[in-house]
Amino acid sequence: MIDTALSYGEQLRRRADAIATTCIHGGEMPDADGALDPPIVLSSAFAFASAEHAARAFRGEEDAYIYGRWGNPTVDALEAKLAALEGAEAACATASGMAAIAGVLLASCQAGDHVVAPRSMYAESARLLRERLPKLGITTTFVEGTRDAYAAAVTERTRILYVETPSNPTLGVVDIRGIVEVARSLPGARPLVIVDGTFATPFAQTPLAIGADLVVHSMTKGIGGHGDVIGGAVAGSRVLVDAAREVIVKGFGGVLSPLSAWLVARGLRTFALRQERACATAATLAAHLAAHPRVAVVHHPSLPTHPGHALANEQMHAYGALLSFELRGGDGEREGDGATAAVDRGRKVLEALRVATHAVSLGDVRTLVVHPASTTHSTMPPEARRLAKITDGLLRVSCGLEAASDLVADLDQALRQ
Ligand SMILES: *Cc1c(COP(=O)(O)O)cnc(C)c1O
């Protein structure tokens, strides 16, 4: 879906145009007082018009706001906007990305069920599948993110084919369509294909359009976009989203606060513009770093040398705002205390940055850089890290909205240190 006959800048402009109006007007309802900006409804309970109204509302015969954990107008408006951007029938906002991920897994699996998931994924999601869900009898096989590896790992108890693409932190591109085909080729009740689309955001990727059953997001990241809110979401068919809502929000209480919902909706109104710029900057940095003598390898799907480049062209609208790169000598010195040397080199670069900020998270207006081996992925067993290709010298960059030229200059001076 990326037309390489166009310049990437033109491609990004077209994608931004395709969603800009939805970003502003999607899910917005006329306010009784005429307020253009929707009010933040903080009320935890809502008055019934009559005893009959209360009874009908409780029987589900009438749509009504009753209690904040079951529904709230500010949260509903955000859900409608997000659903429109994902091309989904429905969306459910959640307290965080992890609430969405844990919730969809628990909503779809019971003891004895099985999940197939990629080796390279968000560390807390990996930990959920590796350490926490097995205690409830739900097991996971971790595989390379290829269609064949998923097909080989499926059993008759597999309920979920879990996908994260592009993957964290090496930006591997997983074949969503291929994995949907694996699910559809199975006899009986087919497993759900669930895609964590946080890295791409709906700007760069809309997995439901190519057959995924559910998309999960951390709205903390590019969707909220300003680094000032924690939130998550699930999007897909109304039946699946309602089932997830029952478990995540109503049952486990992972409700998004109306204030957070308002912040995310506000962030979404400038989403197309922000992503257009951040994605352009990521491609600029990727090309620059790929030619840098201190850099061994750059991971970004925009690069023709990236193993996921062709697949990204087929299933993405843009290459995303994240990249990672390995410092030269990052991995070749693993013998002896070589790993320590690579970790040290990564730390030196981070400490020399002046424009980019050394911080976890991503999708902020600020450019954020982390060293996964010593921070975000330090809880991952070393062997799992190695299989996920998270080397000691790997640095991950989430492009913000600063001038690309300032970021290039900043990285250059830091790499000289
Ligand atoms: C941040 C993130 C999550 C978790 O989201 P929270 O909002 O922090 O709970 C899940 N998946 C990916 C890919 C992420 O980047």
The ligand as a Gaussian input file, in Angstrom:
#p B3LYP/6-31G(d) Opt

LIG

0 1
 C        3.760000       0.883000      25.366000
 C        3.369000      -0.343000      24.651000
 C        2.438000      -1.239000      25.215000
 C        1.856000      -1.051000      26.593000
 O        1.093000       0.108000      26.690000
 P        0.852000       0.893000      28.085000
 O       -0.039000       2.009000      27.680000
 O        2.191000       1.324000      28.584000
 O        0.213000      -0.064000      29.007000
 C        2.096000      -2.353000      24.478000
 N        2.636000      -2.597000      23.261000
 C        3.537000      -1.764000      22.698000
 C        4.088000      -2.097000      21.354000
 C        3.935000      -0.613000      23.372000
 O        4.822000       0.194000      22.800000

